[in-house]
């Protein structure tokens, strides 16, 4: 067939000492505590500016990823043509 070499990736597995039910209960308890905290301010005066900044950075990240993807596809296409 082909001389393709596969890279071996080691993924560590952590065993949790708590049961699933204990983890779920703790998660729900922490979520309830967080939602009952009245110190969270849902709206701030600079909310629209922060939202605009987030949208701009999302577009920038999107454009960078698409640019990187296009460059990678071009390299792949050229390598396929050379075979």
VOBA-1610 file (N, C-alpha, C; in pm, whole numbers, padded with zeros to 5 digits, always signed):
BEGIN
Unk+00084-00119+00000Unk+00000+00000+00000Unk+00088+00125+00000Unk+00089+00199+00107Unk+00172+00320+00113Unk+00256+00318+00239Unk+00359+00398+00237Unk+00450+00406+00352Unk+00408+00518+00447Unk+00285+00518+00487Unk+00234+00622+00577Unk+00267+00584+00720Unk+00332+00676+00790Unk+00364+00652+00931Unk+00266+00731+01016Unk+00208+00664+01112Unk+00111+00729+01199Unk+00179+00772+01328Unk+00143+00890+01372Unk+00198+00942+01497Unk+00117+00888+01614Unk+00186+00841+01716Unk+00120+00789+01835Unk+00100+00903+01932Unk-00024+00919+01977Unk-00059+01026+02070Unk-00099+00962+02202Unk-00038+01009+02308Unk-00070+00958+02441Unk-00170+01051+02507Unk-00285+00998+02547Unk-00388+01077+02614Unk-00401+01024+02756Unk-00366+01107+02854Unk-00374+01061+02993Unk-00519+01043+03037Unk-00543+00941+03115Unk-00676+00913+03168Unk-00671+00930+03318Unk-00756+01016+03369Unk-00761+01040+03513Unk-00883+00970+03571Unk-00861+00892+03673Unk-00972+00824+03740Unk-01024+00915+03851Unk-01154+00935+03851Unk-01218+01019+03951Unk-01261+00931+04067Unk-01231+00976+04188Unk-01265+00896+04305Unk-01412+00909+04342Unk-01473+01021+04300Unk-01615+01039+04331Unk-01701+00969+04228Unk-01820+00931+04267Unk-01913+00867+04174Unk-01974+00973+04083Unk-02039+00927+03979Unk-02104+01019+03886Unk-02210+01102+03958Unk-02286+01038+04047Unk-02390+01109+04120Unk-02332+01219+04209Unk-02219+01190+04272Unk-02154+01291+04357Unk-02104+01409+04272Unk-02046+01379+04159Unk-01998+01486+04071Unk-02115+01571+04021Unk-02223+01505+03984Unk-02341+01576+03934Unk-02400+01665+04043Unk-02411+01612+04163Unk-02467+01689+04275Unk-02381+01812+04303Unk-02249+01793+04305Unk-02158+01906+04331Unk-02167+02011+04220Unk-02179+01965+04097Unk-02191+02057+03985Unk-02318+02140+03997Unk-02430+02073+04025Unk-02557+02144+04038Unk-02556+02240+04156Unk-02495+02198+04265Unk-02486+02285+04383Unk-02406+02411+04351Unk-02294+02395+04283Unk-02213+02513+04249Unk-02285+02603+04149Unk-02361+02544+04055Unk-02438+02626+03962Unk-02548+02703+04034Unk-02613+02638+04129Unk-02718+02706+04205Unk-02659+02822+04285Unk-02544+02798+04347Unk-02478+02905+04423Unk-02443+03023+04333Unk-02390+02991+04217Unk-02351+03097+04124Unk-02473+03177+04076Unk-02584+03108+04050Unk-02704+03177+04002Unk-02774+03255+04112Unk-02758+03215+04236Unk-02821+03286+04348Unk-02739+03405+04394Unk-02620+03419+04342Unk-02534+03531+04380Unk-02586+03658+04314Unk-02630+03754+04395Unk-02689+03877+04341Unk-02585+03982+04304Unk-02459+03952+04324Unk-02356+04051+04293Unk-02323+04057+04144Unk-02379+03965+04067Unk-02352+03964+03924Unk-02433+04075+03857Unk-02364+04157+03782Unk-02430+04266+03711Unk-02452+04222+03567Unk-02578+04211+03528Unk-02609+04161+03395Unk-02589+04266+03287Unk-02604+04392+03322Unk-02589+04499+03223Unk-02496+04606+03277Unk-02404+04646+03195Unk-02314+04756+03231Unk-02324+04864+03125Unk-02277+04982+03157Unk-02286+05095+03064Unk-02203+05072+02938Unk-02093+04997+02951Unk-02008+04974+02834Unk-02040+04842+02764Unk-02161+04792+02787Unk-02200+04662+02731Unk-02192+04662+02579Unk-02243+04767+02514Unk-02243+04769+02367Unk-02100+04776+02312Unk-02013+04849+02381Unk-01873+04856+02337Unk-01804+04721+02354Unk-01832+04654+02465Unk-01773+04522+02487Unk-01825+04422+02386Unk-01953+04431+02354Unk-02011+04341+02255Unk-01949+04365+02118Unk-01933+04491+02081Unk-01870+04525+01953Unk-01727+04473+01948Unk-01655+04488+02058Unk-01518+04436+02063Unk-01513+04286+02048Unk-01609+04218+02111Unk-01614+04072+02102Unk-01646+04029+01959Unk-01740+04098+01895Unk-01776+04066+01757Unk-01657+04090+01665Unk-01589+04203+01682Unk-01471+04233+01599Unk-01362+04128+01616Unk-01336+04087+01740Unk-01232+03986+01762Unk-01275+03851+01706Unk-01406+03821+01710Unk-01455+03696+01651Unk-01435+03696+01501Unk-01465+03808+01436Unk-01443+03819+01291Unk-01295+03805+01257Unk-01211+03869+01337Unk-01067+03861+01313Unk-01018+03716+01326Unk-01064+03647+01431Unk-01026+03506+01449Unk-01077+03422+01332Unk-01201+03447+01289Unk-01260+03373+01178Unk-01176+03394+01052Unk-01143+03520+01022Unk-01063+03550+00903Unk-00925+03485+00910Unk-00863+03486+01026Unk-00732+03422+01042Unk-00742+03272+01019Unk-00847+03209+01071Unk-00863+03064+01053Unk-00888+03030+00906Unk-00973+03108+00840Unk-01000+03082+00698Unk-00874+03103+00615Unk-00798+03208+00645Unk-00672+03233+00574Unk-00576+03115+00593Unk-00565+03068+00718Unk-00476+02955+00747Unk-00525+02830+00675Unk-00657+02810+00673Unk-00714+02694+00606Unk-00687+02698+00456Unk-00706+02815+00396Unk-00679+02829+00252Unk-00533+02801+00219Unk-00442+02852+00302Unk-00300+02829+00277Unk-00268+02681+00289Unk-00326+02614+00387Unk-00302+02471+00405Unk-00360+02389+00291Unk-00476+02431+00239Unk-00538+02359+00127Unk-00454+02373+00002Unk-00397+02491-00018Unk-00313+02513-00136Unk-00191+02422-00132Unk-00130+02409-00016Unk-00014+02321-00002Unk-00055+02177-00029Unk-00171+02136+00022Unk-00219+02000+00000Unk-00246+01978-00148Unk-00308+02073-00214Unk-00339+02061-00355Unk-00212+02048-00438Unk-00112+02129-00408Unk+00015+02122-00481Unk+00082+01988-00459Unk+00080+01939-00335Unk+00145+01811-00308Unk+00073+01697-00379Unk-00059+01707-00394Unk-00132+01603-00467Unk-00100+01608-00616Unk-00079+01727-00669Unk-00045+01740-00811Unk+00094+01685-00840Unk+00185+01695-00743Unk+00321+01650-00765Unk+00335+01499-00760Unk+00236+01431-00708Unk+00245+01284-00698Unk+00224+01217-00830
//
